[in-house]
C-alpha cells in the first residue's frame, strides 16, 4: 500500500472509531444516536392551594402520553417538599394528581418539547396547587 493510501485508510478508520466513540453512526448524513440517559419529562412540586405549604408526600401522580401511562406513588414518609418526576418522552401529557383529603388535580395538554439535542425531553416544571376536599 502506498503512503497516501495508507494515510487515507488510517483517516477513515480514525473517523469510524471517533464516530463510534461519540455514539454516532459512521455515515455523515445520519443523526447522532441518543445517549442512554433518562431525562424526566415532568417535574412536579405539590402544594396546598390555600396555605402554600408543600403537600407532596402520600400523593399519586398519573401521567398519560397517548396509550402509555406512568404512575408514581409518593411515599407518605417522603418529604412534602420533594419534587416528583414522571414521564421520560417528548409529547403531549395529561397529568392527574390524587391525594387523600384533596380534590383530584388534573391538567391536559402539558406539552413537553424536545431538548436541544433533539433526543431527550426538555423537562417541564410544574407547581400543582391542590384544593382540600370538603
C-alpha positions as CSV (number, residue, x, y, z in Angstrom):
1,X,0.0,0.0,0.0
2,X,1.4,3.4,-0.9
3,X,1.9,6.1,1.7
4,X,-1.1,8.1,0.5
5,X,-3.4,5.1,0.5
6,X,-2.2,4.0,4.0
7,X,-2.8,7.5,5.3
8,X,-6.3,7.6,3.8
9,X,-7.1,4.2,5.3
10,X,-5.9,5.4,8.8
11,X,-8.0,8.6,8.4
12,X,-11.1,6.6,7.5
13,X,-10.5,4.2,10.4
14,X,-9.9,7.1,12.8
15,X,-13.2,8.7,11.6
16,X,-15.1,5.5,12.2
17,X,-13.6,5.0,15.6
18,X,-14.3,8.6,16.7
19,X,-17.9,8.3,15.4
20,X,-18.5,5.1,17.3
21,X,-16.9,6.6,20.5
22,X,-19.2,9.6,20.2
23,X,-22.3,7.3,19.8
24,X,-22.8,8.3,16.2
25,X,-23.0,6.2,13.1
26,X,-20.2,6.4,10.6
27,X,-22.4,7.9,7.9
28,X,-22.1,11.6,7.7
29,X,-25.8,12.1,6.9
30,X,-27.3,10.1,9.8
31,X,-28.3,11.9,13.0
32,X,-26.3,11.2,16.2
33,X,-27.6,8.4,18.4
34,X,-29.4,9.4,21.5
35,X,-27.4,8.7,24.7
36,X,-28.9,6.2,27.1
37,X,-29.7,9.0,29.6
38,X,-33.1,9.2,31.3
39,X,-34.3,12.8,31.4
40,X,-37.7,13.4,33.2
41,X,-40.5,14.9,31.1
42,X,-42.3,16.5,34.1
43,X,-41.0,17.7,37.5
44,X,-43.9,18.4,39.8
45,X,-44.0,20.3,43.1
46,X,-47.2,19.8,45.0
47,X,-48.5,22.5,47.4
48,X,-51.7,23.2,49.3
49,X,-53.7,25.8,47.4
50,X,-54.7,27.8,50.5
51,X,-51.6,27.7,52.7
52,X,-49.0,27.2,50.0
53,X,-47.4,24.5,52.2
54,X,-45.7,21.6,50.4
55,X,-48.0,18.6,50.2
56,X,-46.3,16.0,48.0
57,X,-46.0,13.1,50.5
58,X,-48.6,10.5,50.0
59,X,-49.7,11.6,46.6
60,X,-50.2,9.6,43.4
61,X,-49.3,11.0,40.0
62,X,-50.7,9.5,36.8
63,X,-49.2,10.8,33.6
64,X,-50.7,9.8,30.2
65,X,-49.0,10.1,26.9
66,X,-51.1,8.6,24.2
67,X,-51.8,5.0,25.1
68,X,-48.9,4.9,27.7
69,X,-49.5,5.6,31.4
70,X,-46.9,6.2,34.1
71,X,-47.9,6.1,37.7
72,X,-45.8,7.3,40.7
73,X,-47.0,6.7,44.3
74,X,-45.0,9.1,46.5
75,X,-44.4,7.6,50.0
76,X,-46.2,9.2,52.9
77,X,-42.8,9.2,54.6
78,X,-41.2,11.2,51.8
79,X,-40.5,14.9,52.4
80,X,-43.5,17.0,51.4
81,X,-41.2,19.4,49.6
82,X,-39.7,16.8,47.4
83,X,-40.4,17.4,43.7
84,X,-41.7,14.3,41.9
85,X,-40.5,13.4,38.4
86,X,-42.6,11.4,35.9
87,X,-42.5,10.6,32.3
88,X,-39.5,10.4,30.0
89,X,-40.7,11.1,26.5
90,X,-41.3,14.1,24.3
91,X,-45.0,14.8,23.8
92,X,-48.4,16.0,25.0
93,X,-49.2,14.7,28.5
94,X,-52.3,14.6,30.7
95,X,-51.5,14.6,34.4
96,X,-53.7,13.7,37.3
97,X,-52.7,14.0,41.0
98,X,-54.6,12.3,43.7
99,X,-54.1,12.7,47.5
100,X,-56.2,11.7,50.4
101,X,-58.0,14.8,51.7
102,X,-57.7,16.7,48.5
103,X,-59.7,17.0,45.3
104,X,-58.0,15.4,42.2
105,X,-55.8,17.8,40.3
106,X,-55.9,17.4,36.5
107,X,-54.2,19.1,33.6
108,X,-54.2,18.1,30.0
109,X,-52.1,19.4,27.1
110,X,-48.9,19.6,29.0
111,X,-46.5,19.8,26.1
112,X,-43.0,18.5,26.7
113,X,-40.8,19.7,23.9
114,X,-37.6,18.1,22.7
115,X,-34.3,19.3,24.3
116,X,-31.7,21.0,22.1
117,X,-30.2,17.5,21.3
118,X,-33.5,16.5,19.7
119,X,-33.4,13.2,21.5
120,X,-34.5,13.9,25.1
121,X,-37.3,15.8,26.6
122,X,-36.8,19.3,27.9
123,X,-38.1,18.9,31.5
124,X,-41.3,20.9,32.2
125,X,-41.5,22.2,35.8
126,X,-45.0,22.4,37.3
127,X,-46.5,23.6,40.6
128,X,-49.7,21.7,41.4
129,X,-51.9,23.6,43.8
130,X,-54.2,21.0,45.4
131,X,-57.5,22.1,46.9
132,X,-58.7,20.3,50.1
133,X,-61.8,18.3,49.6
134,X,-64.9,19.2,51.6
